[in-house]
Amino acid sequence: MTHEELDALPETGGFGYREEIRDGIKTRIPVMNPAFALWQKPDEPVSVLDSEGRRWMIGWANGIKYKRRMRDL
């Protein structure tokens, strides 16, 4: 899996953010990403590292492939 493919996957679980303009200033607002069980297809990677060394779990839910950030070791 390339870094571009990983970046393109929607994220589930953990915290993310959205950006809003407040008082004329771009502000990041933390949000909780929805979390649900992911399953893996046979012979697919379950865990990958991005270019910055962060671990991600890859899996499927409702026919959509997702990524979930894993805790650092």
Secondary structure, DSSP 4 states (H G I P E B T S, - for coil): --HHHHHHSPB-SSEEEEEEEETTEEEEEEEEPP----B--TTS-SEEE-TTS-EEEEEEETTEEEEEEPPP-
